[in-house]
Amino acid sequence: MAIASGLLRTKSVEQSIRDTDDPDAKLRKDLTARDLTIFGVAVVIGAGIFTLTARTAGHVAGPSVSLAFVFAAIACGLTALCYAEFASTVPVAGSAYTYAYATFGEIIAWIIGWDLILEFALAVSVVAKGWSQYLGAVLGTDAPILTIGSIHFDWGAVAIIAAVGVLLATGTKLSSRVSAIAVAIKLGVIALVLVVGATYFKASNLSPYIPPAQESEKAEGLRQSLFAFLTGSGGTSFGWFGLLSAASLVFFAFVGFDVVATTAEETRNPQRDMPRGLFGSLAIVTVLYVAVSLVLTGMVSYTQLQGENATLATAFAIHGATWVKNIIAIGALAGLSTVVMVMYLGQTRVLFAMARDGLLPRSLAHTGSKGTPVRLTVIVGVVCALLAGFVDFGTLEEMVNIGTLVAFVMVSIGVPILRRTRPDLPRGFRVPFVPVLPIVAALACLWLMVNLSIETWLRFVVWMALGIIIYFAYSRHHSVLGRKRDLDDPVVTPVR
């Protein structure tokens, strides 16, 4: 019983907030609702708007891809409601990790933190490699890769990670200003694409809006989804099932908005600004995704987007406007730059929160004169640069999705639990219709998870098992909360 009690010990919201005043581990409060909205748009709008939309329209949903984005935005919005309540109630770095510590207990918090480490580290590395490929397109060459014997080094990916690391170490406010410039560039590119694309728009291309259902190629072995394995069902393209499948696919275009919640501790007025930043960014990106998908499927028939490498540029090439391709590449570069930056920021803030709690070495939670965790920023940069520079990820990209969805589920479930256990807490924002909406949000995320491949699930289980080993070998014995409650060791080692 004592062991179980230790594993499930919770950290009070009041203690979490008090820890933010530690002068050696204190983050600077510089961010406003505008900054948070910029971060949200920065991390969600990446290259996916130029590629995912075309592929989904051509292979899965047809013109109804625009409706699929609406469905996905609703599911994402339900989760955003839960994040907004937590972020306004517990304005502390760490996002889902911190929320889990206050509701489920230490072992669950560690698992969520370990899960977020996977999500952010892979996201930074994968997106950096995508940035490098677009840099090659702009330069008119292949991706910037240096080959030495049998070793391939992606110096373009390493360069963007290094540049972003320097910015984040300098200060979060400066990072926000740079993000604002990059966001302005990519929004300008999207606006140009919409204006030019509208000149080729034909309403007849939107009919039928939901094309007749077709059998799609069935994945086999470990590549098939967990749902297909459990039910023995095949895949369906187009029709209503295709539309629902498309919603599952394009949901991942919204992944990353939760990173906004990791900056709650650096927000001047988190109770007011955090909900505004979350909902504002989600509303903006939803409008952009729907607008681009409508223009795209109005420019050409969805059947003309069924090539393996179909993108938004494909539609312009069909009309002879090949010059738009370079503009799209520039927009993708700007978009991916900000995605790398905000995911990198999220990674350092989650690790910072875990280190401050003693679950990782507390020395990593030290903040410099600029109020940023420089040590962690450097370590994360080195690890992600090595991954991006030398590793070919392939299907590992799905690991980002499963890591995100696990966090979404736990945050959604946590809202009604904290409402019951701590009804007295002041909440800057409250999710309506609790517990119904949080439960619906959790179920929506679980549905998306079972649509991921068995291969992804197996890799995730292995990563979680490694995390459990580390927790029992190190974290459980160095937990600040545990040591404070241990009468034999009342002194907590300060951050240095």
C-alpha positions in Angstrom: 0.0 0.0 0.0 2.8 2.4 0.9 4.4 1.8 -2.5 1.1 2.4 -4.3 0.5 5.5 -2.3 3.9 6.9 -3.3 3.3 6.2 -6.9 0.0 8.0 -6.9 1.0 11.0 -4.7 -0.3 14.2 -6.2 1.3 17.6 -6.3 -1.1 20.3 -5.2 -1.9 23.1 -7.5 -0.8 25.6 -4.8 2.6 23.8 -4.5 3.0 23.9 -8.3 2.4 27.6 -8.4 4.7 28.2 -5.4 7.5 26.4 -7.3 7.4 29.0 -10.0 8.8 31.6 -7.6 12.1 29.7 -7.1 14.6 32.3 -8.2 17.0 29.7 -9.6 14.2 28.1 -11.7 12.0 31.0 -12.6 10.8 31.7 -16.1 10.2 35.2 -17.2 6.6 36.3 -17.8 6.7 38.0 -21.1 3.9 36.5 -23.2 0.5 38.0 -24.1 -2.7 36.6 -25.8 -1.3 37.9 -29.1 2.0 36.0 -28.6 0.1 32.8 -27.7 -2.1 33.1 -30.8 1.0 33.6 -32.9 2.6 30.5 -31.3 -0.5 28.5 -32.0 -0.7 29.5 -35.7 3.0 29.1 -36.0 3.0 25.5 -34.9 -0.2 24.3 -36.6 0.3 25.9 -40.0 3.2 24.1 -41.6 3.9 22.4 -44.8 0.8 20.2 -44.3 -1.5 22.9 -45.6 0.3 22.6 -49.0 0.6 18.8 -49.1 -1.9 17.0 -46.8 -4.9 18.8 -48.2 -4.2 17.6 -51.8 -3.3 14.0 -50.8 -6.4 13.6 -48.7 -8.7 15.1 -51.4 -7.2 12.9 -54.1 -7.2 9.6 -52.3 -9.7 9.7 -49.4 -12.4 12.4 -49.4 -12.6 14.3 -52.7 -14.1 17.8 -52.4 -15.5 17.0 -48.9 -12.0 17.3 -47.5 -13.1 20.8 -46.5 -15.8 19.3 -44.3 -13.3 16.8 -42.9 -11.3 19.8 -41.7 -14.4 21.1 -39.9 -15.0 17.7 -38.2 -11.4 17.5 -37.1 -11.5 21.1 -35.8 -14.5 20.2 -33.7 -12.7 17.3 -32.2 -9.7 19.4 -31.6 -11.8 22.2 -30.2 -13.2 19.9 -27.5 -9.7 19.0 -26.4 -8.7 22.7 -26.5 -11.5 23.4 -24.1 -9.9 21.0 -21.6 -6.5 22.5 -22.1 -7.9 26.0 -21.6 -9.4 25.1 -18.2 -6.2 23.4 -17.0 -3.9 26.2 -18.3 -6.0 28.9 -16.6 -6.2 26.9 -13.4 -2.6 25.6 -13.2 -0.5 28.3 -15.0 2.7 26.3 -14.7 5.1 25.0 -17.4 4.7 21.4 -18.4 1.3 21.3 -19.9 -0.3 17.8 -19.7 2.6 16.5 -17.4 1.8 19.2 -14.8 -1.9 18.6 -15.1 -1.5 14.9 -14.6 0.6 15.5 -11.5 -2.2 17.4 -9.9 -4.9 14.9 -10.8 -3.7 11.3 -11.4 -0.4 11.2 -9.4 3.3 11.0 -9.9 3.6 7.8 -11.8 1.0 8.9 -14.4 2.6 12.3 -14.6 5.9 10.7 -15.3 4.4 8.5 -18.1 2.7 11.6 -19.7 6.0 13.6 -19.4 7.9 10.7 -21.0 5.3 10.5 -23.7 5.6 14.2 -24.4 9.4 13.9 -24.6 8.9 11.4 -27.4 6.3 13.6 -29.2 8.3 16.8 -29.2 11.8 15.3 -29.8 10.6 13.4 -32.9 8.5 16.3 -34.1 11.4 18.7 -34.0 13.6 16.3 -35.8 11.1 15.2 -38.4 10.0 18.7 -39.2 13.6 19.9 -39.4 14.2 17.3 -42.1 11.1 18.5 -44.0 12.5 22.1 -43.7 15.8 20.9 -45.2 13.9 19.3 -48.2 12.1 22.5 -48.9 15.4 24.4 -48.7 16.7 22.1 -51.4 13.7 22.9 -53.5 14.2 26.7 -53.1 17.9 26.3 -54.0 17.1 24.1 -56.9 19.0 21.0 -55.6 18.3 17.9 -53.6 17.9 18.2 -49.8 21.1 19.7 -48.3 22.9 16.5 -47.4 26.6 15.8 -47.0 27.7 12.3 -47.9 30.8 10.9 -46.4 31.3 7.2 -47.4 28.1 5.4 -46.3 27.1 8.2 -43.8 24.6 10.8 -44.9 24.5 14.1 -42.9 21.5 16.4 -43.3 23.2 19.7 -42.6 20.1 21.7 -43.5 18.1 20.1 -40.7 20.9 20.7 -38.2 21.2 24.3 -39.3 17.5 25.2 -38.6 17.6 23.4 -35.2 20.8 25.3 -34.2 19.3 28.7 -35.3 16.1 28.0 -33.4 18.1 26.9 -30.3 20.0 30.2 -30.2 16.7 32.1 -30.4 15.1 30.2 -27.6 18.1 30.4 -25.4 18.1 34.2 -25.9 14.5 34.7 -24.7 10.9 33.6 -25.3 9.8 37.1 -26.2 12.4 37.3 -29.0 11.3 33.9 -30.2 7.7 35.2 -30.4 8.8 38.2 -32.5 10.7 36.0 -34.9 7.7 33.7 -35.1 5.4 36.6 -35.8 7.6 37.6 -38.8 7.6 34.0 -40.1 3.9 33.6 -39.6 3.3 36.9 -41.5 5.3 35.4 -44.4 3.4 32.2 -44.6 0.1 33.8 -44.2 1.0 36.1 -47.0 1.9 33.1 -49.2 -1.4 31.4 -48.3 -3.3 34.6 -49.2 -1.6 34.8 -52.5 -2.4 31.1 -53.2 -6.0 31.7 -52.4 -6.3 34.8 -54.6 -4.5 33.2 -57.6 -6.3 29.9 -57.1 -9.7 31.6 -57.0 -9.2 32.7 -60.6 -9.2 29.1 -61.7 -12.1 28.1 -59.5 -15.0 26.2 -61.1 -18.0 25.2 -59.0 -18.5 22.1 -61.1 -15.3 20.6 -59.7 -17.0 20.4 -56.3 -19.6 18.0 -57.6 -20.1 15.4 -56.3 -19.1 16.9 -53.0 -19.0 13.5 -51.4 -17.9 11.1 -54.1 -19.3 7.5 -54.2 -17.5 5.1 -51.9 -14.7 2.9 -53.3 -12.7 0.0 -51.8 -9.1 1.1 -51.0 -5.9 -0.9 -50.8 -5.8 -2.8 -47.6 -2.6 -2.6 -45.5 -1.3 -5.8 -44.1 0.8 -7.1 -41.2 2.1 -4.5 -38.8 1.3 -1.7 -41.2 -2.4 -2.1 -40.8 -4.3 0.0 -38.2 -5.1 -1.5 -34.8 -8.8 -1.1 -35.7 -8.4 -3.0 -38.9 -6.6 -5.8 -37.1 -9.2 -6.1 -34.4 -12.2 -6.0 -36.7 -10.8 -7.5 -39.9 -12.1 -4.6 -41.9 -10.6 -3.2 -45.0 -10.1 0.4 -46.0 -12.7 2.6 -47.7 -12.1 5.7 -49.8 -14.7 8.4 -50.5 -18.3 8.2 -49.4 -19.2 8.9 -45.8 -16.7 6.4 -44.4 -14.0 8.1 -46.5 -15.1 11.5 -45.1 -14.7 10.2 -41.5 -11.4 8.6 -42.4 -10.3 11.9 -43.8 -11.2 13.7 -40.6 -8.9 11.3 -38.8 -6.1 12.1 -41.2 -6.5 15.8 -41.2 -6.8 15.9 -37.4 -3.1 15.6 -37.3 -2.8 18.9 -39.2 -4.0 20.5 -36.0 -1.5 18.7 -33.8 0.8 21.1 -31.9 -1.7 23.6 -30.5 -1.2 22.0 -27.1 2.3 23.4 -27.1 0.7 26.7 -26.4 -0.3 25.4 -23.0 3.4 24.7 -22.1 4.0 28.4 -22.0 1.4 29.2 -19.3 4.1 30.0 -16.7 5.6 32.6 -19.1 2.2 34.3 -19.7 1.5 37.6 -18.0 -2.2 36.9 -17.4 -2.7 33.1 -18.0 -6.3 33.1 -16.7 -7.4 35.5 -19.4 -4.8 35.1 -22.2 -4.3 31.3 -22.3 -7.9 30.5 -23.4 -7.8 33.4 -25.9 -4.5 32.2 -27.4 -5.7 28.6 -27.7 -9.1 29.4 -29.2 -7.9 32.3 -31.3 -5.2 30.2 -33.0 -7.5 27.3 -33.5 -10.1 29.5 -35.2 -7.6 31.1 -37.5 -6.0 27.8 -38.7 -9.5 26.2 -39.2 -10.6 29.0 -41.5 -7.3 28.8 -43.4 -7.5 25.0 -43.8 -11.1 25.1 -45.0 -10.4 28.0 -47.4 -7.4 26.3 -49.0 -9.2 23.0 -49.4 -12.2 24.6 -51.0 -10.0 26.6 -53.5 -7.9 23.5 -54.2 -10.8 21.2 -55.0 -12.5 24.0 -57.0 -9.4 24.6 -59.2 -9.2 21.0 -60.4 -11.2 17.7 -60.2 -10.1 15.6 -57.2 -9.3 12.8 -59.6 -6.4 14.9 -60.9 -4.9 14.9 -57.4 -4.5 11.1 -57.2 -0.8 11.0 -58.0 1.6 9.8 -55.3 3.2 13.2 -54.8 0.2 15.4 -55.3 0.4 18.8 -53.6 -1.2 22.2 -53.8 1.4 23.0 -56.4 0.1 20.2 -58.6 -3.2 22.1 -59.1 -1.4 25.2 -60.2 0.9 23.2 -62.5 -2.2 21.7 -64.2 -3.2 25.3 -65.1 0.3 26.2 -66.2 1.0 28.5 -63.2 4.3 26.7 -62.3 5.7 29.9 -60.9 3.5 29.4 -57.8 5.5 26.3 -56.9 8.5 28.5 -55.7 6.2 30.7 -53.7 4.7 27.7 -52.0 8.2 26.4 -51.2 9.0 29.7 -49.5 5.7 29.6 -47.6 6.5 26.0 -46.5 10.0 27.1 -45.4 8.6 29.9 -43.2 5.9 27.5 -41.9 8.2 24.7 -41.0 10.6 27.2 -39.3 8.0 28.2 -36.8 6.9 24.6 -36.3 10.4 23.6 -35.3 10.7 26.6 -33.0 7.4 26.0 -31.1 7.9 22.2 -30.8 11.4 22.9 -29.5 10.0 25.3 -27.0 7.5 22.7 -25.8 10.2 20.1 -25.4 12.3 22.3 -23.2 9.4 23.4 -21.0 8.2 19.9 -20.3 11.7 18.8 -19.4 12.1 21.9 -17.3 9.0 21.1 -15.3 10.1 17.5 -14.8 13.6 18.6 -13.7 12.2 21.1 -11.2 10.1 18.3 -9.7 13.2 16.2 -9.4 12.1 13.5 -11.8 15.0 14.5 -13.9 18.3 16.0 -12.5 17.3 19.3 -10.9 20.3 21.1 -12.2 18.6 21.0 -15.6 15.9 23.4 -14.3 18.4 26.2 -13.7 17.4 29.4 -15.6 19.9 32.0 -16.6 19.8 35.8 -16.4 17.4 35.8 -19.4 14.9 33.6 -17.6 15.3 30.7 -20.0 16.5 27.1 -19.3 19.7 27.4 -21.3 21.1 24.1 -20.3 18.1 22.2 -21.4 17.8 24.2 -24.6 21.4 23.2 -25.5 20.9 19.5 -24.6 17.6 19.3 -26.6 19.2 21.0 -29.5 22.2 18.6 -29.6 19.9 15.5 -29.3 17.5 16.7 -32.0 20.3 17.8 -34.3 21.9 14.3 -34.1 18.5 12.7 -34.8 17.7 15.0 -37.7 21.2 14.9 -39.1 21.8 11.2 -39.2 18.5 9.3 -38.8 16.0 8.4 -41.6 12.7 8.4 -39.8 10.4 6.7 -42.3 7.3 5.5 -40.5 8.5 6.9 -37.1 6.5 10.1 -37.9 3.3 8.4 -36.6 5.0 8.2 -33.1 4.4 12.0 -32.9 0.7 11.4 -33.4 0.2 8.7 -30.8 2.2 10.7 -28.3 0.0 13.7 -28.8 -3.2 11.7 -28.6 -2.3 10.0 -25.3 -1.7 13.5 -23.8 -5.0 14.7 -25.2 -6.9 11.8 -23.6 -5.3 12.3 -20.2 -6.0 16.0 -20.2 -9.6 15.5 -21.2 -10.2 12.9 -18.4 -8.4 15.1 -15.9 -10.8 18.0 -16.1 -13.8 16.2 -14.4 -11.4 14.6 -11.9 -10.0 17.9 -10.8 -13.5 19.4 -10.7 -14.4 16.7 -8.2 -11.3 16.7 -6.1 -10.6 20.5 -6.1 -13.9 22.3 -6.7 -12.6 25.3 -4.7 -9.9 26.2 -7.2 -10.3 29.5 -9.1 -10.7 28.8 -12.8 -10.1 31.4 -15.4 -12.0 29.3 -17.9 -14.5 26.5 -17.3 -15.4 23.7 -19.8 -19.2 23.6 -20.2 -21.2 20.5 -19.8 -18.7 18.6 -17.7 -18.3 15.6 -17.7 -20.0 15.1 -21.1 -17.7 17.2 -23.3 -14.4 16.0 -21.8 -15.6 12.4 -22.2 -16.5 13.0 -25.8 -13.1 14.6 -26.4 -11.4 11.6 -24.9 -13.4 9.2 -27.0 -12.7 11.1 -30.2 -8.9 10.9 -29.4 -9.2 7.2 -28.6 -10.9 6.6 -32.0 -8.0 8.4 -33.7 -5.5 6.3 -31.8 -7.0 2.9 -32.9 -6.6 4.1 -36.5 -2.9 4.2 -36.1 -0.8 1.2 -37.2 0.1 -1.8 -35.1 3.8 -1.0 -35.8 3.3 2.4 -34.1 1.6 0.9 -31.1 4.4 -1.6 -30.6 7.1 1.1 -30.7 5.1 3.2 -28.3 4.8 0.3 -25.8 8.6 -0.2 -25.9 9.2 3.5 -25.3 6.8 3.5 -22.4 8.4 0.4 -20.9 11.8 2.2 -21.1 10.3 5.2 -19.3 8.9 3.0 -16.5 12.4 1.5 -15.9 14.0 5.0 -15.7 11.3 6.1 -13.2 11.9 3.3 -10.8 15.7 3.4 -11.2 16.0 7.2 -10.8 13.0 9.5 -10.7 11.0 7.9 -7.9 14.0 8.2 -5.5 14.8 11.8 -6.5 11.2 13.2 -6.6 11.1 16.5 -4.7 7.5 15.7 -3.6 8.5 12.3 -2.3 11.5 13.6 -0.4 9.5 16.4 1.2 7.1 13.8 2.5 10.0 11.5 3.7 10.7 12.4 7.4 14.2 10.8 7.1 15.2 13.2 4.3 13.4 16.5 4.7 15.9 18.6 2.8 15.5 19.1 -0.9 18.5 19.8 -3.0 18.3 23.3 -4.5 18.6 24.0 -8.2 22.1 24.9 -9.2 
